[in-house]
Amino acid sequence: MSIDPTWPVVIALVALLTLTLVAHRVAGYGLELPSLVAAARAVVQLGVVALLIKTVVGSLALSWLLVAVMFAMGVLTTGRRVEALRAWPWAALAMAAGAAPVLIVVFATGAVPWKGIAVIPVAGIIVGNAMTGHTLVGRRAFAALREERSQYEACLSLGMLPAQAITESIHRRAPEALLPGLDQVKTTGVVTLPGAFIGVMLGGGSPVQAATAQALVLFGIMAAQTITVAVAERLIAARRLLPTDLTRQLID
């Protein structure tokens, strides 16, 4: 089974985008334009990526180069989302700390074949979810530090080090960044059938093969996000990974 870019697909995409815009208008969220821009970018980017993958999939080196570009775009995206673009090297470190061990495990064990056709989607999923974990922990942690400035100063006045004072505010919020991923794992097969499962099925694989691929991906996502969030939390506490306003505020 395959889905080709035919007129029925175009009609479905337009209808789905219309539903999104109407829902935004009725709810009063005011995100109609961002939704249109996101949809347009998605179509263009997916088209470009499809052409790139078709070009590089036969070469393992080029496939990993494409993954590196995807990683760089992920770092840029999460940096903008948490308003800490200047701290991008630290965001990259947190994401790499989460994604690299997972990719080493799945490829070194032979669970995923060492081929471009497998490297690109698997690495893309892991990197994308590491980015999501980083964005969520950053947004929650930075909001907490802005709201609890007085608590930070009180901790310092009690003799705590800056890292300890920051941890007092952010540690209890860091696990919140992992909840969406955990819910996805817990409800897979009961509430949702995620992308890897559907992809294998559409590609002609058996349900058992699809379930195996999805389990591997989900376990990888859990590991990547947990490590990414843990490393990001420590970098925030060390005042390495911070937006500009908090860098100025959180002084000794």
C-alpha positions in Angstrom: 0.0 0.0 0.0 1.2 3.5 -0.8 -0.1 7.0 -0.7 0.7 9.0 -3.8 0.5 12.8 -4.2 -2.8 12.7 -6.2 -5.8 15.0 -6.1 -7.6 13.1 -3.3 -4.6 13.7 -1.1 -4.5 17.4 -2.1 -8.2 17.7 -1.2 -7.7 16.0 2.1 -4.8 18.3 3.0 -6.8 21.4 2.2 -9.7 20.2 4.2 -7.6 19.3 7.2 -5.9 22.7 7.1 -9.3 24.4 6.8 -10.5 22.5 9.9 -7.4 23.7 11.7 -8.0 27.4 10.8 -11.7 27.2 11.7 -10.9 25.7 15.0 -8.3 28.5 15.8 -10.8 31.1 14.8 -13.7 29.6 16.9 -11.4 29.1 19.9 -9.9 32.6 19.5 -6.3 31.4 19.7 -5.2 33.8 17.0 -2.8 31.3 15.4 -4.3 31.2 11.9 -1.3 32.8 10.2 1.3 30.7 12.1 -0.7 27.6 11.1 -0.7 28.6 7.5 3.0 29.3 7.5 3.7 26.0 9.3 1.6 24.1 6.7 3.4 25.8 3.8 6.8 25.1 5.3 5.9 21.5 6.0 4.9 20.9 2.4 8.0 22.6 1.0 10.4 21.0 3.5 8.9 17.5 3.0 9.3 17.9 -0.7 12.9 18.9 -0.4 13.6 16.2 2.1 12.0 13.6 -0.2 14.3 14.6 -3.0 17.3 14.7 -0.8 16.6 11.2 0.6 16.1 9.9 -2.9 19.5 11.3 -3.8 21.5 10.3 -0.7 19.9 7.1 0.5 22.2 5.0 -1.5 25.3 6.4 0.3 25.8 5.7 4.0 28.1 8.7 4.3 25.6 11.1 2.7 22.8 9.7 4.8 24.7 10.5 8.0 25.5 13.9 6.6 21.7 14.5 6.1 21.2 13.4 9.7 23.8 16.0 10.8 21.9 18.7 9.0 18.6 17.6 10.6 20.4 17.7 14.0 21.6 21.2 13.3 18.1 22.4 12.4 16.8 20.8 15.5 19.3 22.7 17.7 18.4 25.9 15.9 14.6 25.3 16.3 14.8 24.4 20.0 17.1 27.4 20.7 14.6 29.8 19.2 11.7 28.1 21.0 13.3 28.5 24.4 14.7 32.0 23.5 18.2 30.8 24.2 19.7 30.8 20.7 23.0 32.2 21.9 23.4 29.1 24.0 23.1 26.8 21.0 26.3 24.9 21.7 24.9 23.8 25.1 21.6 22.9 23.6 23.5 20.8 21.0 25.4 19.1 23.8 22.2 18.2 25.6 20.6 16.8 22.5 23.7 14.9 21.4 24.0 13.4 24.9 20.5 12.0 24.5 20.5 11.0 20.8 24.1 9.6 20.4 23.9 6.7 22.9 20.5 5.6 21.5 21.8 5.6 17.9 25.0 3.7 18.9 22.9 1.0 20.7 20.4 0.5 17.8 23.0 0.3 15.1 25.8 -1.4 17.0 23.5 -4.2 18.1 22.3 -4.7 14.5 18.7 -4.1 15.6 18.5 -1.6 12.7 20.4 -2.3 9.5 23.5 -0.1 8.7 21.9 1.3 5.6 20.8 4.8 4.5 17.2 3.7 4.1 17.1 2.8 7.8 19.6 5.4 9.2 17.7 8.5 8.0 14.2 7.7 9.5 15.4 6.2 12.7 18.0 8.9 13.4 15.5 11.5 12.4 12.9 10.3 14.9 15.4 10.1 17.8 16.8 13.5 17.1 13.4 15.1 16.7 12.2 13.7 20.0 15.4 14.8 21.8 14.7 18.3 20.4 11.1 18.1 21.8 12.4 17.0 25.3 14.9 19.9 25.3 12.3 22.4 24.3 9.9 21.3 27.0 12.4 21.3 29.8 13.8 24.6 28.7 10.4 26.3 28.6 9.3 24.9 32.0 12.7 25.6 33.7 13.0 29.2 32.4 9.4 30.1 33.3 10.1 28.8 36.8 13.3 30.8 37.2 11.5 34.0 36.1 8.6 33.4 38.4 10.6 32.4 41.4 13.4 35.0 41.3 12.7 35.8 45.0 13.1 32.1 45.9 16.5 32.0 44.1 17.7 35.0 46.0 16.4 33.6 49.3 18.4 30.4 48.6 21.5 32.4 47.9 21.0 34.3 51.2 20.9 31.0 53.0 24.4 30.1 51.7 23.4 27.9 48.7 25.5 28.0 45.6 23.8 29.4 42.5 23.6 25.9 40.9 21.8 24.6 44.1 19.5 27.6 44.1 18.5 27.1 40.5 18.0 23.4 41.0 15.5 24.1 43.8 13.3 25.8 41.2 13.8 23.6 38.2 14.3 20.0 39.4 10.7 19.3 40.3 9.6 20.7 36.9 12.1 18.8 34.7 10.1 15.5 34.8 7.1 17.3 33.2 9.1 17.5 30.0 9.0 13.7 29.9 5.3 13.1 30.5 4.1 13.5 26.8 6.7 10.9 25.7 5.8 8.5 28.5 2.1 8.9 27.7 2.9 8.1 24.1 4.6 4.9 25.1 1.9 3.8 27.5 -0.9 4.3 25.0 0.7 2.9 21.9 -1.4 0.2 20.5 -4.3 1.2 22.8 -5.0 4.8 21.8 -2.5 5.5 19.0 -0.5 3.7 16.3 2.5 6.0 15.8 4.5 6.7 12.7 7.0 3.8 12.7 4.2 1.2 13.0 2.2 2.8 10.2 5.3 3.3 8.0 6.2 -0.4 8.2 2.7 -1.4 7.4 2.4 1.0 4.5 5.7 -0.3 3.2 4.4 -3.8 3.0 5.7 -5.2 6.3 3.8 -7.6 8.6 2.1 -6.4 11.8 4.7 -8.2 13.8 7.5 -6.4 12.0 5.6 -3.1 12.5 5.2 -3.7 16.2 8.9 -4.6 16.6 10.0 -1.5 14.8 7.7 0.7 16.9 8.8 -0.8 20.2 12.5 -0.2 19.2 11.7 3.4 18.3 9.6 4.1 21.5 12.3 2.7 23.8 14.9 4.8 21.9 12.7 7.9 22.4 12.4 7.3 26.1 16.1 7.0 26.5 17.0 10.0 24.3 14.5 12.3 26.0 15.4 11.3 29.5 19.1 11.8 29.0 18.5 15.1 27.1 16.3 16.5 29.8 18.8 15.4 32.6 21.8 16.9 30.8 19.8 20.1 30.0 18.8 20.5 33.6 22.4 20.3 34.8 23.5 22.8 32.1 20.8 25.2 33.2 21.8 24.8 36.8 25.4 25.5 35.8 24.2 28.7 34.1 25.5 27.6 30.7 22.1 27.0 29.0 20.1 30.1 29.7 18.3 32.9 27.7 19.9 36.3 27.8 17.6 37.8 30.4 18.2 35.0 32.9 22.0 35.1 32.2 22.0 38.7 33.4 19.7 38.0 36.4 21.2 34.8 37.8 24.4 36.3 39.2 26.4 35.3 42.2 
